Amino acid sequence: MIRAVVFDVGETLIDETRIWTRWADRLGVSRFTMLGVLGGMAALDRSHREAFEVVRPGLDVEAEIEAWRRDDPTGLRENFDADDLYPDARPGLEALREAGYQVVIAGNQPPQAYEALAAMNLPVDSIHTSAAWSVSKPHPGFFAKVAAAVTCDPAEILYVGDRLDNDILPAHHAGLRTALIRRGPWGHLHATRPNAHHADLIVNTIPEITTTLTKTPL
């Protein structure tokens, strides 16, 4: 039986459209181009970081972020806030809490993401980032940290994410149950892959998770 549901952040809870359009504006390419190249990276199983090299060859991303911070110290830049939450995120998390599940956020995120998520006052039991844990997905150590954070056996944890490579497959290998959410470029593409069958659930929205778990417990 599932006792805890743990959520990835980007393109699971957070819509990253505004982040990537701000990057397009910063780098001087059209928003269509930036988003199209990002989709290409997803289709080719390449890192989203490689999109920067395509649109601006030789770009030092970290140096650009520092320059952006100096140019726009009060702006969101590469970050997110509550306006970037998917509309179903808050009610979906609340429904899981009301159904008696422990609800946790744990994803690959930089240090500042913790404060951004905490400021949203989401109905969750705890928030964790790869930066704080010093280990990132898909490393098995990340999912060991997840299991320790929720104090459940791995088989009692449902990990929800939008990617097979970073979320579903490594969580499955770590003994967790998994739900692939079909949104964002990776989510839509990965849901069509043959190895998507490793996910215990494939859903379009967060509320679907509560509905499925209460009707047909995993």
Residue pairs with C-beta under 8 A, 6 or more apart in sequence:
1 156
1 217
1 218
2 101
2 156
2 157
2 158
2 177
2 213
2 217
2 218
3 101
3 102
3 150
3 152
3 156
3 157
4 101
4 102
4 103
4 104
4 150
4 152
4 156
4 157
4 158
5 96
5 101
5 102
5 103
5 104
5 157
5 158
5 160
5 209
5 213
6 103
6 104
6 105
6 106
6 146
6 150
6 157
6 158
6 159
6 160
6 176
7 13
7 93
7 103
7 104
7 105
7 106
7 107
7 124
7 160
7 161
7 206
8 106
8 107
8 108
8 159
8 160
8 161
8 162
8 163
8 166
8 167
9 105
9 107
9 108
9 109
9 113
9 117
10 16
10 107
10 108
10 109
10 162
10 184
11 162
11 181
11 183
11 184
11 185
11 186
11 187
12 107
12 160
12 161
12 162
12 181
12 183
13 85
13 86
13 89
13 105
13 206
14 80
14 84
14 85
14 86
14 89
15 84
15 85
15 86
16 80
16 84
16 184
17 35
17 84
18 76
18 80
18 83
18 84
19 76
19 78
19 79
19 80
19 84
20 31
20 34
20 35
20 38
21 31
21 34
21 35
22 76
22 77
22 78
23 34
23 52
23 78
24 30
24 31
24 33
24 34
24 35
25 31
26 64
26 68
26 77
27 34
27 52
27 55
27 56
27 59
29 55
29 56
33 55
34 51
34 55
37 51
37 54
37 55
38 48
38 51
38 185
39 185
40 51
40 54
41 47
41 48
41 50
41 51
41 54
42 48
42 185
42 186
42 189
43 185
43 189
45 165
49 61
52 59
52 61
53 59
65 77
65 78
68 77
68 78
69 77
79 112
79 113
79 116
80 113
80 116
81 116
81 119
81 120
82 119
82 120
85 120
86 183
86 206
88 205
88 206
88 207
89 122
89 206
90 122
90 123
91 206
91 207
92 205
92 206
92 207
92 209
92 210
93 103
93 122
93 123
93 124
93 206
94 123
95 207
95 210
96 103
96 206
96 209
96 210
97 103
97 123
97 124
99 210
99 213
99 214
101 213
102 125
102 150
102 152
103 123
103 124
103 125
104 124
104 125
104 126
104 127
104 128
104 146
104 149
104 150
105 117
105 122
105 124
105 126
105 127
105 128
106 127
106 128
106 129
106 142
106 145
106 146
106 149
107 113
107 129
107 130
107 137
107 161
108 129
108 130
108 136
108 137
108 142
108 166
109 117
109 129
109 130
109 131
110 129
110 131
111 129
111 131
111 132
113 129
113 131
114 127
114 129
114 131
114 132
117 127
118 127
125 150
126 149
126 150
128 145
128 146
128 149
130 136
130 137
130 142
133 141
133 142
133 145
135 141
135 142
135 145
136 142
137 143
137 166
137 167
137 170
138 165
138 166
138 167
138 169
138 170
139 170
140 170
140 173
140 174
142 170
143 154
143 159
143 170
143 171
143 174
143 176
144 174
146 157
146 159
146 171
146 176
147 153
147 154
147 157
147 174
147 176
150 157
154 174
154 175
154 176
155 175
155 176
155 177
157 176
157 177
158 176
158 177
158 178
158 179
158 200
158 201
158 209
158 213
158 218
159 167
159 168
159 171
159 176
159 177
159 178
159 179
160 167
160 178
160 179
160 181
160 206
160 209
161 167
161 168
161 171
161 178
161 179
161 180
161 181
162 180
162 181
162 182
162 183
162 184
162 186
162 187
162 190
163 186
163 187
163 190
164 180
164 190
164 193
164 195
164 196
164 198
164 199
165 190
167 178
167 180
168 178
168 180
168 190
168 196
168 198
168 199
169 195
169 198
171 178
172 178
172 198
172 199
177 200
177 218
178 198
178 199
178 200
178 201
179 199
179 200
179 201
179 202
179 203
179 209
180 187
180 190
180 191
180 196
180 199
180 201
180 202
180 203
181 187
181 203
181 204
181 205
181 206
182 188
182 191
182 202
182 203
182 204
183 204
190 196
191 202
196 202
200 218
201 208
201 209
201 212
201 218
203 209
203 212
